[in-house]
Amino acid sequence: MKRITKFAKLAEQLEQAISAHVTEGKGAFPKDKAMKAVYRRDARDLRNVLELFRKEDFAAAYAQAWKLDSLPRELIPQAAWQVMARVRKPKKLR
């Protein structure tokens, strides 16, 4: 039961980071449509990582996370990176 609780807590931390990122993008660039689009894309990509993490498909989450730009990658909690890094690569990428 601890494992589920730990992963749920990490998922919640990532979800909060995504929400903060979206809010920051809206406030920082109120008239810049291109930058708003960048923040929306980052949020979408982070949500994809979050969904894979919640499914405990850590290899796919890790692979997806590494495709992100550096700013959204830095929003992923260190503990989540440690969980995902245990698996490293999906089987088809090995």
N, C-alpha and C positions, 0 to 999 in steps of 0.2 A: 504494500500500500504506500510506502514511502516514495517509491519510484514514481508513481502516478502523481502524487502531490508535488514532488520536486519538479517534474516536467510541466505540470500545470502552472506552477509558480513562475517558471522561466518563460512560459508562453505568455503569461499575463504581463510580465515585465517587457517583453518584446511588443506586445499589443499596446502598452502604454507609450513606448518609445515611438511607435508608428503614429499614434494619435498626436503626440507632441510635435513630431516632424511635420505632419499635415498642417497643424495649427501655426507652426513657425512659418511655413511656406506661404500661407494665406496672409499673415501679418507682415512679413518681410517684403513681399512683392505684390502689393495690392493691385497694381496696374500692369504688371509685366506678365502677359499671358504665357510667354515661353517658359519663364521660370516657374510659374504655377504648374505648367505641364510637366516640368522636370520633377517637381515635388510629388505630383500625382503619380507619375511613373514609378518613382522611388517607393511610394507607399504601396502601390500595387505589387511591386516586386517583393517588398518586405512581407506583405500579406501572403504571397505565395510561399515564401520561406516559412512563415508562421504556420500555415496550413500543413505543410509537410512535417514540420516539427511536431505539431499536435497529433499527426497520424503516426508519429514515431518512425518516420522514414528519414532517419538522420543522415544517411548517405546522400539522398537526393536533396535534402535541405542544405547540406554542406556544399554540394556542387552548385546549387542555385545561389547560395549566399556569396560564393566566390565570384560569381558573374556580375555582382552589383558594383556600382561605383563606390569609391572609398567612403563617402559620407554616410550613405545608408548602411554600409557594412559595419561602420563603427557604432551604429545604433543597436546592433545585436549584442545582448549581454554576454560578457566574457564566459560566464558559466554555460550559456547555451552553446557557444563556440566549442567549449571543452567537451560537451556531450556529443556534438556533431563530429568533432575531430577524431573521436574514438573509432569511427567507421571509415572516415576519409573519403573514399571514392565508391560510387555505385559499382556493382559487379561488371556492368557493361563497359565501364571506363578503365577497368584494371588491365 
